[in-house]
Amino acid sequence: MGMSALLVLIGGLSIEAAAWTRRSRSEAAKKPNRKSWKQRTDMYMRPFLLNVFFSKRFIHAKVVHRGTCKVISVASTNAKDLRNTLPSLTDNCACRTVGMLIAERSMEADVFAMSYEPKKNERIEGKLGIILDTIKENGIIFV
């Protein structure tokens, strides 16, 4: 009696079949959908994210909670009170105003730390740097 016949006789299942169903480490490493530890925990370690958008006419900024996707604070130069009071809606003064409003409204919502993730090939300088510096000066910590 051969070895393979002996394996088939034991319980009707072959041990060889069980070995073939297990996945090797290289197969598990090839799983593209598996997120890294940082990707899985980053949402909870740094829950508040700042989004800034510059259009040709306006500046928009908002703070969003990553876990619940709720908007914590919003500031835009398109708002009625800023649109009528600011001389220009896209200059450095407008950036400082938006940064100050975001900081005030975030602190009212008990958010004292947030993070900003720059997009690919985005530098933190110019108008974006002014907004981030103004938020820091008004008591918000960037994590």
C-alpha positions as CSV (number, residue, x, y, z in Angstrom):
1,M,0.0,0.0,0.0
2,G,1.4,3.3,-1.0
3,M,1.8,6.4,1.1
4,S,-0.9,8.3,-0.8
5,A,-3.4,5.5,-0.3
6,L,-2.7,5.5,3.4
7,L,-3.3,9.3,3.6
8,V,-6.7,8.9,1.8
9,L,-7.7,6.1,4.3
10,I,-7.2,8.3,7.4
11,G,-10.5,10.0,8.0
12,G,-11.4,10.3,4.3
13,L,-9.4,13.5,4.0
14,S,-5.9,13.8,2.9
15,I,-3.2,15.7,4.8
16,E,-1.8,16.8,1.5
17,A,-5.1,18.6,0.7
18,A,-4.9,20.5,4.0
19,A,-1.4,21.6,3.3
20,W,-2.4,23.0,-0.1
21,T,-5.2,25.1,1.3
22,R,-2.9,27.1,3.6
23,R,-1.5,30.2,2.1
24,S,2.2,30.9,2.2
25,R,3.7,34.2,3.4
26,S,4.4,35.4,-0.1
27,E,0.8,35.0,-1.0
28,A,-0.4,36.9,2.0
29,A,2.2,39.6,1.2
30,K,0.6,40.0,-2.3
31,K,-2.8,40.9,-0.9
32,P,-3.3,44.5,-2.2
33,N,-6.3,45.2,0.0
34,R,-4.6,44.8,3.3
35,K,-3.8,48.2,4.9
36,S,-0.7,48.8,7.0
37,W,-0.9,49.4,10.7
38,K,-0.4,53.1,10.2
39,Q,-3.2,53.3,7.7
40,R,-5.6,51.4,10.0
41,T,-4.8,53.4,13.1
42,D,-4.0,56.9,11.7
43,M,-7.7,57.8,11.6
44,Y,-7.9,57.3,15.4
45,M,-4.5,58.7,16.3
46,R,-5.1,62.0,14.4
47,P,-8.9,62.3,14.1
48,F,-9.2,65.9,13.0
49,L,-8.1,66.8,9.5
50,L,-7.8,70.2,7.9
51,N,-8.9,70.6,4.3
52,V,-7.9,73.8,2.4
53,F,-9.1,74.6,-1.1
54,F,-8.0,77.6,-3.2
55,S,-10.2,78.5,-6.2
56,K,-9.6,81.5,-8.5
57,R,-12.1,83.6,-6.5
58,F,-12.4,82.2,-3.0
59,I,-10.5,80.3,-0.2
60,H,-12.3,77.5,1.6
61,A,-11.1,75.7,4.7
62,K,-12.8,73.1,6.9
63,V,-11.9,70.7,9.7
64,V,-13.4,67.2,9.4
65,H,-13.4,64.3,11.9
66,R,-12.1,61.3,10.0
67,G,-13.9,58.6,11.9
68,T,-17.4,60.1,11.6
69,C,-16.9,62.4,8.6
70,K,-18.5,65.2,10.5
71,V,-17.5,68.8,9.7
72,I,-16.2,70.5,12.9
73,S,-15.6,74.0,11.6
74,V,-15.8,75.8,8.3
75,A,-14.5,79.1,7.0
76,S,-14.7,80.5,3.5
77,T,-14.2,83.9,1.9
78,N,-17.4,83.2,0.0
79,A,-19.4,83.6,3.3
80,K,-21.6,86.7,3.2
81,D,-19.9,88.5,6.1
82,L,-16.4,88.0,4.7
83,R,-17.4,88.7,1.1
84,N,-18.7,92.2,1.9
85,T,-15.9,93.2,4.4
86,L,-12.7,91.9,2.8
87,P,-11.1,94.0,0.0
88,S,-9.8,90.9,-1.8
89,L,-11.0,87.4,-1.3
90,T,-7.8,85.6,-2.3
91,D,-4.9,87.7,-0.9
92,N,-2.7,87.1,2.2
93,C,-5.1,89.1,4.4
94,A,-8.0,86.8,3.4
95,C,-5.7,83.8,4.3
96,R,-5.1,85.2,7.7
97,T,-8.8,85.8,8.3
98,V,-9.7,82.3,7.2
99,G,-7.0,80.8,9.5
100,M,-8.2,82.9,12.4
101,L,-11.8,81.9,11.9
102,I,-10.9,78.2,11.6
103,A,-8.9,78.4,14.9
104,E,-11.7,80.2,16.8
105,R,-14.5,77.9,15.5
106,S,-12.4,74.7,16.2
107,M,-11.7,75.9,19.8
108,E,-15.4,76.5,20.3
109,A,-16.0,72.9,19.3
110,D,-13.3,71.7,21.8
111,V,-10.8,70.8,19.1
112,F,-7.3,71.9,20.1
113,A,-5.2,69.7,17.8
114,M,-5.5,68.8,14.1
115,S,-3.4,67.5,11.3
116,Y,-2.9,68.6,7.7
117,E,-1.8,66.1,5.1
118,P,-0.3,67.9,2.0
119,K,-1.2,66.4,-1.3
120,K,1.4,64.9,-3.6
121,N,4.0,67.5,-4.7
122,E,2.4,70.2,-2.5
123,R,4.6,72.6,-0.6
124,I,3.6,74.3,2.6
125,E,4.4,77.8,1.5
126,G,2.7,80.9,0.2
127,K,-1.0,81.2,1.0
128,L,-1.2,77.7,2.5
129,G,1.7,78.5,4.8
130,I,0.0,81.7,5.9
131,I,-3.2,79.8,6.8
132,L,-1.4,77.1,8.7
133,D,0.8,79.7,10.6
134,T,-2.2,81.7,11.6
135,I,-4.0,78.6,12.9
136,K,-0.9,77.8,15.0
137,E,-0.6,81.3,16.3
138,N,-4.2,81.2,17.5
139,G,-3.6,78.2,19.7
140,I,-4.2,75.1,17.6
141,I,-1.5,72.4,17.7
142,F,-0.6,70.5,14.5
143,V,0.0,66.8,15.1
